């Protein structure tokens, strides 16, 4: 498994696979041919949701007048997120076929993939738990043992998450893109029922924090992929709530983020975190599992209870389609961040007391999620052609 820096990436929204990945690829190709002009053609999900995700905007902003961007909705492509970058050179054109593989990473066809170093030798949760039991470690200690330098980076991750929550709570107005979606985080935080039970108040606040980050992402603000831009509100929401309500220290929160990262890494290694590849279950389902694991770590639950919490969180997102209306990371994406954040608390509660009766392991549900994602029709994997996206 790779470094947690490959999972938690700090950047701008609205999409790690549609904004970050293509932009980073264009920057790398441009560095090989300084001053060249380019044609960029977007295929598959990059074409169908490129406008809504700001793919063309990011590329045009970087290249300026040196580029033309074209959307090809018809040509079959080998990967859901495929693009061709043609550099116009004095000696002739050179074409690069690029695959944006999720989480901001990309590959260029025919070139050795600069695979980030394998940091963790274990491949799944069962192997990690066995290692931790034998060495009497909790998940954060496992991560810090293999990756001692990750602590200061996760400090920065947590600061960025908090800033995204707080900036999102202060903001109001309409999100860009033409759907006329108004920001709701501030309203959720400030309005309440005349008589509000504690559980309702908790859900309202957790949703407000999740909306705050998801709205920042939708407006191109700075967020942390956890594991993606589209699902970036779930983990910060539960951790921000826990710190505000129960006064957990920043260091305790960072340990919880490390535990969440281990769980997210298991999914990324053995399945996918890409909505274009496996639907929203890969994004929001993984985010919910990560948040449930983080909560379980804060409560110092056992490795088995953490596994059960992550499994329950993922299991009840199986089959969730990626169907962004008009390709924007707004409807239903923002609301799903709020719902998944509250579900993480439910998963924690069930796992705390029922983990010993669980007959499905986290590794098994991760494998099932991947198989389910591959079986989803293409219209339901971030193309804005099926599901809710057909309504507008």
One Martini backbone bead per residue (centre of mass of N, CA, C, O) as a GRO file, in nm:
protein
  392
    1UNK     BB    1   0.100   0.034   0.016
    2UNK     BB    2   0.064   0.360   0.019
    3UNK     BB    3   0.085   0.660   0.100
    4UNK     BB    4  -0.117   0.894   0.261
    5UNK     BB    5  -0.049   1.123   0.055
    6UNK     BB    6  -0.220   0.972  -0.181
    7UNK     BB    7  -0.501   1.018  -0.032
    8UNK     BB    8  -0.424   1.297   0.107
    9UNK     BB    9  -0.514   1.570  -0.084
   10UNK     BB   10  -0.425   1.900  -0.144
   11UNK     BB   11  -0.687   2.103  -0.297
   12UNK     BB   12  -0.897   2.166  -0.562
   13UNK     BB   13  -1.191   2.180  -0.686
   14UNK     BB   14  -1.434   1.928  -0.761
   15UNK     BB   15  -1.208   1.706  -0.886
   16UNK     BB   16  -0.968   1.465  -0.883
   17UNK     BB   17  -1.022   1.323  -1.174
   18UNK     BB   18  -1.121   1.603  -1.341
   19UNK     BB   19  -0.898   1.816  -1.230
   20UNK     BB   20  -0.629   1.724  -1.109
   21UNK     BB   21  -0.528   1.506  -1.306
   22UNK     BB   22  -0.535   1.661  -1.581
   23UNK     BB   23  -0.360   1.899  -1.486
   24UNK     BB   24  -0.104   1.740  -1.408
   25UNK     BB   25  -0.060   1.619  -1.688
   26UNK     BB   26  -0.031   1.886  -1.845
   27UNK     BB   27   0.212   1.991  -1.689
   28UNK     BB   28   0.404   1.757  -1.760
   29UNK     BB   29   0.389   1.785  -2.072
   30UNK     BB   30   0.472   2.084  -2.090
   31UNK     BB   31   0.763   2.043  -1.967
   32UNK     BB   32   0.861   1.896  -2.242
   33UNK     BB   33   0.710   2.156  -2.421
   34UNK     BB   34   0.796   2.449  -2.427
   35UNK     BB   35   0.559   2.661  -2.594
   36UNK     BB   36   0.355   2.487  -2.689
   37UNK     BB   37   0.086   2.361  -2.855
   38UNK     BB   38  -0.261   2.240  -2.790
   39UNK     BB   39  -0.462   1.939  -2.792
   40UNK     BB   40  -0.768   1.849  -2.617
   41UNK     BB   41  -0.925   1.530  -2.556
   42UNK     BB   42  -1.234   1.422  -2.428
   43UNK     BB   43  -1.346   1.121  -2.264
   44UNK     BB   44  -1.610   1.001  -2.142
   45UNK     BB   45  -1.640   1.126  -1.837
   46UNK     BB   46  -1.474   1.379  -1.917
   47UNK     BB   47  -1.694   1.466  -2.119
   48UNK     BB   48  -1.977   1.444  -1.970
   49UNK     BB   49  -1.839   1.606  -1.691
   50UNK     BB   50  -1.634   1.837  -1.758
   51UNK     BB   51  -1.795   2.095  -1.725
   52UNK     BB   52  -1.898   2.048  -1.429
   53UNK     BB   53  -1.586   1.985  -1.325
   54UNK     BB   54  -1.370   2.179  -1.480
   55UNK     BB   55  -1.167   2.067  -1.691
   56UNK     BB   56  -1.145   2.292  -1.906
   57UNK     BB   57  -1.083   2.525  -1.713
   58UNK     BB   58  -0.813   2.420  -1.601
   59UNK     BB   59  -0.667   2.398  -1.876
   60UNK     BB   60  -0.711   2.691  -1.974
   61UNK     BB   61  -0.580   2.833  -1.733
   62UNK     BB   62  -0.298   2.715  -1.785
   63UNK     BB   63  -0.252   2.760  -2.111
   64UNK     BB   64  -0.453   2.926  -2.253
   65UNK     BB   65  -0.390   2.999  -2.594
   66UNK     BB   66  -0.235   2.701  -2.624
   67UNK     BB   67  -0.538   2.579  -2.627
   68UNK     BB   68  -0.762   2.307  -2.722
   69UNK     BB   69  -1.090   2.194  -2.633
   70UNK     BB   70  -1.243   1.864  -2.660
   71UNK     BB   71  -1.554   1.681  -2.695
   72UNK     BB   72  -1.594   1.318  -2.682
   73UNK     BB   73  -1.897   1.113  -2.684
   74UNK     BB   74  -1.833   0.845  -2.886
   75UNK     BB   75  -1.559   0.737  -2.843
   76UNK     BB   76  -1.407   0.479  -2.748
   77UNK     BB   77  -1.258   0.381  -2.428
   78UNK     BB   78  -1.032   0.221  -2.199
   79UNK     BB   79  -1.117   0.459  -2.001
   80UNK     BB   80  -1.330   0.665  -1.837
   81UNK     BB   81  -1.056   0.861  -1.809
   82UNK     BB   82  -0.991   1.005  -2.112
   83UNK     BB   83  -0.702   1.162  -2.282
   84UNK     BB   84  -0.579   1.380  -2.540
   85UNK     BB   85  -0.242   1.507  -2.596
   86UNK     BB   86  -0.144   1.750  -2.836
   87UNK     BB   87   0.170   1.830  -2.958
   88UNK     BB   88   0.292   2.112  -3.135
   89UNK     BB   89   0.571   2.060  -3.344
   90UNK     BB   90   0.822   2.114  -3.567
   91UNK     BB   91   0.853   1.779  -3.607
   92UNK     BB   92   0.568   1.730  -3.495
   93UNK     BB   93   0.330   1.548  -3.364
   94UNK     BB   94   0.241   1.466  -3.014
   95UNK     BB   95   0.083   1.191  -2.850
   96UNK     BB   96  -0.108   1.172  -2.543
   97UNK     BB   97  -0.232   0.917  -2.340
   98UNK     BB   98  -0.466   0.970  -2.074
   99UNK     BB   99  -0.521   0.852  -1.732
  100UNK     BB  100  -0.759   0.914  -1.485
  101UNK     BB  101  -0.741   0.712  -1.176
  102UNK     BB  102  -0.765   0.882  -0.924
  103UNK     BB  103  -0.693   1.106  -0.672
  104UNK     BB  104  -0.497   1.267  -0.902
  105UNK     BB  105  -0.409   1.045  -1.075
  106UNK     BB  106  -0.188   0.934  -1.352
  107UNK     BB  107  -0.157   0.799  -1.694
  108UNK     BB  108   0.069   0.707  -1.957
  109UNK     BB  109   0.066   0.565  -2.240
  110UNK     BB  110   0.364   0.366  -2.273
  111UNK     BB  111   0.450   0.440  -1.981
  112UNK     BB  112   0.598   0.437  -1.705
  113UNK     BB  113   0.473   0.419  -1.400
  114UNK     BB  114   0.505   0.640  -1.131
  115UNK     BB  115   0.508   0.458  -0.881
  116UNK     BB  116   0.454   0.475  -0.581
  117UNK     BB  117   0.571   0.382  -0.303
  118UNK     BB  118   0.585   0.112  -0.103
  119UNK     BB  119   0.510   0.120   0.247
  120UNK     BB  120   0.301  -0.117   0.282
  121UNK     BB  121   0.298  -0.469   0.291
  122UNK     BB  122   0.016  -0.478   0.337
  123UNK     BB  123  -0.311  -0.553   0.161
  124UNK     BB  124  -0.509  -0.583   0.413
  125UNK     BB  125  -0.689  -0.592   0.699
  126UNK     BB  126  -0.607  -0.868   0.804
  127UNK     BB  127  -0.300  -0.815   0.795
  128UNK     BB  128  -0.300  -0.567   0.975
  129UNK     BB  129  -0.430  -0.690   1.228
  130UNK     BB  130  -0.218  -0.907   1.271
  131UNK     BB  131   0.020  -0.715   1.309
  132UNK     BB  132  -0.103  -0.553   1.548
  133UNK     BB  133  -0.136  -0.787   1.742
  134UNK     BB  134   0.166  -0.881   1.748
  135UNK     BB  135   0.254  -0.554   1.823
  136UNK     BB  136   0.056  -0.384   1.984
  137UNK     BB  137  -0.137  -0.207   1.781
  138UNK     BB  138  -0.261   0.064   1.643
  139UNK     BB  139  -0.336   0.212   1.355
  140UNK     BB  140  -0.164   0.470   1.392
  141UNK     BB  141   0.098   0.317   1.472
  142UNK     BB  142   0.125   0.169   1.213
  143UNK     BB  143   0.158   0.420   1.033
  144UNK     BB  144   0.398   0.557   1.194
  145UNK     BB  145   0.598   0.322   1.163
  146UNK     BB  146   0.611   0.334   0.838
  147UNK     BB  147   0.540   0.672   0.865
  148UNK     BB  148   0.688   0.909   1.043
  149UNK     BB  149   0.635   1.174   0.845
  150UNK     BB  150   0.310   1.198   0.858
  151UNK     BB  151   0.225   1.382   1.091
  152UNK     BB  152   0.267   1.674   0.975
  153UNK     BB  153   0.077   1.625   0.738
  154UNK     BB  154  -0.182   1.565   0.909
  155UNK     BB  155  -0.188   1.838   1.038
  156UNK     BB  156  -0.247   1.986   0.770
  157UNK     BB  157  -0.501   1.836   0.700
  158UNK     BB  158  -0.666   1.930   0.949
  159UNK     BB  159  -0.645   2.232   0.900
  160UNK     BB  160  -0.784   2.224   0.622
  161UNK     BB  161  -1.050   2.101   0.713
  162UNK     BB  162  -1.130   2.324   0.913
  163UNK     BB  163  -1.125   2.557   0.712
  164UNK     BB  164  -1.347   2.444   0.528
  165UNK     BB  165  -1.569   2.447   0.733
  166UNK     BB  166  -1.554   2.752   0.823
  167UNK     BB  167  -1.585   2.879   0.543
  168UNK     BB  168  -1.855   2.735   0.470
  169UNK     BB  169  -2.020   2.861   0.715
  170UNK     BB  170  -1.982   3.169   0.610
  171UNK     BB  171  -2.108   3.111   0.352
  172UNK     BB  172  -2.294   3.236   0.068
  173UNK     BB  173  -2.514   3.171  -0.182
  174UNK     BB  174  -2.421   3.068  -0.508
  175UNK     BB  175  -2.339   2.819  -0.703
  176UNK     BB  176  -2.171   2.724  -0.957
  177UNK     BB  177  -2.318   2.617  -1.304
  178UNK     BB  178  -2.664   2.670  -1.323
  179UNK     BB  179  -2.851   2.533  -1.081
  180UNK     BB  180  -2.906   2.723  -0.833
  181UNK     BB  181  -2.738   2.652  -0.578
  182UNK     BB  182  -2.762   2.690  -0.246
  183UNK     BB  183  -2.626   2.751   0.032
  184UNK     BB  184  -2.667   2.550   0.359
  185UNK     BB  185  -2.474   2.542   0.606
  186UNK     BB  186  -2.553   2.797   0.764
  187UNK     BB  187  -2.848   2.718   0.809
  188UNK     BB  188  -2.802   2.450   0.958
  189UNK     BB  189  -2.646   2.579   1.199
  190UNK     BB  190  -2.861   2.820   1.286
  191UNK     BB  191  -3.101   2.640   1.259
  192UNK     BB  192  -3.388   2.539   1.465
  193UNK     BB  193  -3.579   2.382   1.667
  194UNK     BB  194  -3.770   2.458   1.931
  195UNK     BB  195  -3.752   2.139   1.976
  196UNK     BB  196  -3.429   1.971   2.027
  197UNK     BB  197  -3.297   1.695   2.012
  198UNK     BB  198  -2.986   1.576   2.033
  199UNK     BB  199  -2.989   1.401   1.773
  200UNK     BB  200  -3.086   1.626   1.583
  201UNK     BB  201  -2.857   1.821   1.637
  202UNK     BB  202  -2.628   1.643   1.547
  203UNK     BB  203  -2.721   1.599   1.254
  204UNK     BB  204  -2.726   1.896   1.175
  205UNK     BB  205  -2.426   1.961   1.229
  206UNK     BB  206  -2.293   1.744   1.061
  207UNK     BB  207  -2.423   1.839   0.798
  208UNK     BB  208  -2.312   2.125   0.799
  209UNK     BB  209  -2.011   2.038   0.777
  210UNK     BB  210  -2.040   1.877   0.516
  211UNK     BB  211  -2.154   2.102   0.342
  212UNK     BB  212  -1.926   2.304   0.369
  213UNK     BB  213  -1.715   2.135   0.214
  214UNK     BB  214  -1.879   2.062  -0.043
  215UNK     BB  215  -1.919   2.363  -0.122
  216UNK     BB  216  -1.626   2.431  -0.153
  217UNK     BB  217  -1.571   2.228  -0.373
  218UNK     BB  218  -1.789   2.332  -0.582
  219UNK     BB  219  -1.626   2.630  -0.578
  220UNK     BB  220  -1.302   2.568  -0.572
  221UNK     BB  221  -1.189   2.499  -0.310
  222UNK     BB  222  -1.009   2.404  -0.035
  223UNK     BB  223  -0.923   2.058   0.002
  224UNK     BB  224  -0.956   1.710   0.103
  225UNK     BB  225  -0.898   1.404   0.010
  226UNK     BB  226  -1.168   1.164   0.151
  227UNK     BB  227  -1.068   1.032  -0.103
  228UNK     BB  228  -1.224   1.272  -0.242
  229UNK     BB  229  -1.378   1.547  -0.344
  230UNK     BB  230  -1.684   1.444  -0.347
  231UNK     BB  231  -1.607   1.316  -0.031
  232UNK     BB  232  -1.474   1.558   0.161
  233UNK     BB  233  -1.706   1.599   0.404
  234UNK     BB  234  -1.719   1.354   0.600
  235UNK     BB  235  -1.468   1.344   0.786
  236UNK     BB  236  -1.464   1.640   0.888
  237UNK     BB  237  -1.744   1.638   1.020
  238UNK     BB  238  -1.701   1.426   1.248
  239UNK     BB  239  -1.442   1.559   1.371
  240UNK     BB  240  -1.550   1.841   1.427
  241UNK     BB  241  -1.773   1.753   1.615
  242UNK     BB  242  -1.598   1.603   1.827
  243UNK     BB  243  -1.430   1.848   1.907
  244UNK     BB  244  -1.658   2.042   1.989
  245UNK     BB  245  -1.811   1.845   2.191
  246UNK     BB  246  -1.535   1.669   2.331
  247UNK     BB  247  -1.237   1.793   2.313
  248UNK     BB  248  -1.050   1.698   2.115
  249UNK     BB  249  -0.749   1.683   2.013
  250UNK     BB  250  -0.548   1.720   1.749
  251UNK     BB  251  -0.390   1.453   1.799
  252UNK     BB  252  -0.638   1.270   1.815
  253UNK     BB  253  -0.740   1.338   1.532
  254UNK     BB  254  -0.488   1.246   1.375
  255UNK     BB  255  -0.516   0.951   1.456
  256UNK     BB  256  -0.792   0.915   1.318
  257UNK     BB  257  -0.692   0.980   1.033
  258UNK     BB  258  -0.497   0.744   1.015
  259UNK     BB  259  -0.712   0.524   1.039
  260UNK     BB  260  -0.871   0.615   0.792
  261UNK     BB  261  -0.635   0.578   0.592
  262UNK     BB  262  -0.608   0.275   0.612
  263UNK     BB  263  -0.890   0.211   0.506
  264UNK     BB  264  -0.865   0.365   0.237
  265UNK     BB  265  -0.621   0.201   0.134
  266UNK     BB  266  -0.763  -0.069   0.107
  267UNK     BB  267  -0.955   0.022  -0.114
  268UNK     BB  268  -0.750   0.137  -0.321
  269UNK     BB  269  -0.591  -0.139  -0.351
  270UNK     BB  270  -0.861  -0.351  -0.392
  271UNK     BB  271  -1.017  -0.131  -0.565
  272UNK     BB  272  -1.199   0.180  -0.552
  273UNK     BB  273  -1.234   0.565  -0.565
  274UNK     BB  274  -1.395   0.577  -0.841
  275UNK     BB  275  -1.681   0.689  -0.994
  276UNK     BB  276  -1.612   0.608  -1.295
  277UNK     BB  277  -1.561   0.299  -1.211
  278UNK     BB  278  -1.781   0.248  -0.927
  279UNK     BB  279  -1.915   0.481  -0.829
  280UNK     BB  280  -2.024   0.626  -0.531
  281UNK     BB  281  -1.938   0.393  -0.345
  282UNK     BB  282  -1.627   0.461  -0.380
  283UNK     BB  283  -1.656   0.735  -0.234
  284UNK     BB  284  -1.882   0.756  -0.008
  285UNK     BB  285  -1.834   0.476   0.110
  286UNK     BB  286  -1.540   0.518   0.191
  287UNK     BB  287  -1.582   0.770   0.365
  288UNK     BB  288  -1.763   0.627   0.572
  289UNK     BB  289  -1.555   0.419   0.662
  290UNK     BB  290  -1.343   0.623   0.757
  291UNK     BB  291  -1.523   0.765   0.967
  292UNK     BB  292  -1.588   0.517   1.139
  293UNK     BB  293  -1.292   0.455   1.210
  294UNK     BB  294  -1.229   0.724   1.346
  295UNK     BB  295  -1.436   0.699   1.570
  296UNK     BB  296  -1.332   0.429   1.685
  297UNK     BB  297  -1.057   0.548   1.766
  298UNK     BB  298  -1.155   0.762   1.965
  299UNK     BB  299  -1.295   0.514   2.139
  300UNK     BB  300  -1.096   0.269   2.151
  301UNK     BB  301  -1.144   0.042   1.973
  302UNK     BB  302  -1.117  -0.236   1.828
  303UNK     BB  303  -1.018  -0.386   1.544
  304UNK     BB  304  -1.291  -0.532   1.506
  305UNK     BB  305  -1.473  -0.280   1.539
  306UNK     BB  306  -1.352  -0.116   1.311
  307UNK     BB  307  -1.416  -0.315   1.088
  308UNK     BB  308  -1.724  -0.320   1.132
  309UNK     BB  309  -1.775  -0.021   1.081
  310UNK     BB  310  -1.663  -0.016   0.790
  311UNK     BB  311  -1.848  -0.237   0.678
  312UNK     BB  312  -2.123  -0.111   0.732
  313UNK     BB  313  -2.076   0.150   0.575
  314UNK     BB  314  -2.033   0.010   0.298
  315UNK     BB  315  -2.273  -0.189   0.263
  316UNK     BB  316  -2.492   0.071   0.259
  317UNK     BB  317  -2.356   0.162  -0.046
  318UNK     BB  318  -2.422  -0.047  -0.230
  319UNK     BB  319  -2.489   0.064  -0.564
  320UNK     BB  320  -2.406   0.352  -0.575
  321UNK     BB  321  -2.451   0.602  -0.782
  322UNK     BB  322  -2.311   0.819  -1.039
  323UNK     BB  323  -2.539   1.120  -1.075
  324UNK     BB  324  -2.464   1.408  -1.185
  325UNK     BB  325  -2.604   1.699  -1.233
  326UNK     BB  326  -2.458   1.830  -1.508
  327UNK     BB  327  -2.172   1.735  -1.375
  328UNK     BB  328  -2.208   1.837  -1.094
  329UNK     BB  329  -2.088   1.872  -0.751
  330UNK     BB  330  -2.412   1.872  -0.606
  331UNK     BB  331  -2.634   1.686  -0.754
  332UNK     BB  332  -2.625   1.473  -0.477
  333UNK     BB  333  -2.341   1.516  -0.337
  334UNK     BB  334  -2.376   1.699  -0.089
  335UNK     BB  335  -2.593   1.536   0.060
  336UNK     BB  336  -2.426   1.271   0.079
  337UNK     BB  337  -2.227   1.377   0.285
  338UNK     BB  338  -2.431   1.410   0.516
  339UNK     BB  339  -2.543   1.121   0.525
  340UNK     BB  340  -2.269   0.972   0.565
  341UNK     BB  341  -2.190   1.106   0.833
  342UNK     BB  342  -2.431   0.990   0.996
  343UNK     BB  343  -2.375   0.689   0.927
  344UNK     BB  344  -2.112   0.659   1.083
  345UNK     BB  345  -2.249   0.659   1.362
  346UNK     BB  346  -2.423   0.409   1.315
  347UNK     BB  347  -2.191   0.212   1.262
  348UNK     BB  348  -2.058   0.244   1.533
  349UNK     BB  349  -2.291   0.152   1.714
  350UNK     BB  350  -2.322  -0.134   1.598
  351UNK     BB  351  -2.022  -0.232   1.628
  352UNK     BB  352  -1.980  -0.210   1.933
  353UNK     BB  353  -2.206  -0.459   1.993
  354UNK     BB  354  -2.202  -0.653   1.700
  355UNK     BB  355  -1.922  -0.761   1.595
  356UNK     BB  356  -1.930  -1.074   1.682
  357UNK     BB  357  -2.178  -1.129   1.457
  358UNK     BB  358  -2.015  -1.095   1.218
  359UNK     BB  359  -1.998  -1.238   0.862
  360UNK     BB  360  -1.856  -0.977   0.739
  361UNK     BB  361  -1.590  -0.845   0.601
  362UNK     BB  362  -1.419  -0.581   0.491
  363UNK     BB  363  -1.278  -0.721   0.255
  364UNK     BB  364  -1.539  -0.837   0.128
  365UNK     BB  365  -1.686  -0.562   0.077
  366UNK     BB  366  -1.472  -0.446  -0.109
  367UNK     BB  367  -1.492  -0.660  -0.329
  368UNK     BB  368  -1.794  -0.617  -0.381
  369UNK     BB  369  -1.781  -0.324  -0.468
  370UNK     BB  370  -1.609  -0.373  -0.719
  371UNK     BB  371  -1.800  -0.567  -0.865
  372UNK     BB  372  -2.042  -0.376  -0.867
  373UNK     BB  373  -1.910  -0.145  -1.027
  374UNK     BB  374  -1.854  -0.316  -1.287
  375UNK     BB  375  -2.175  -0.377  -1.324
  376UNK     BB  376  -2.232  -0.105  -1.384
  377UNK     BB  377  -2.356   0.106  -1.576
  378UNK     BB  378  -2.223   0.368  -1.749
  379UNK     BB  379  -2.455   0.578  -1.666
  380UNK     BB  380  -2.361   0.518  -1.337
  381UNK     BB  381  -2.047   0.646  -1.401
  382UNK     BB  382  -1.992   0.961  -1.429
  383UNK     BB  383  -2.188   1.085  -1.695
  384UNK     BB  384  -2.474   1.223  -1.665
  385UNK     BB  385  -2.707   0.991  -1.789
  386UNK     BB  386  -2.816   0.880  -1.517
  387UNK     BB  387  -3.053   0.884  -1.305
  388UNK     BB  388  -3.074   1.192  -1.168
  389UNK     BB  389  -2.949   1.331  -1.428
  390UNK     BB  390  -3.224   1.297  -1.603
  391UNK     BB  391  -3.406   1.530  -1.458
  392UNK     BB  392  -3.221   1.796  -1.590
   0.00000   0.00000   0.00000
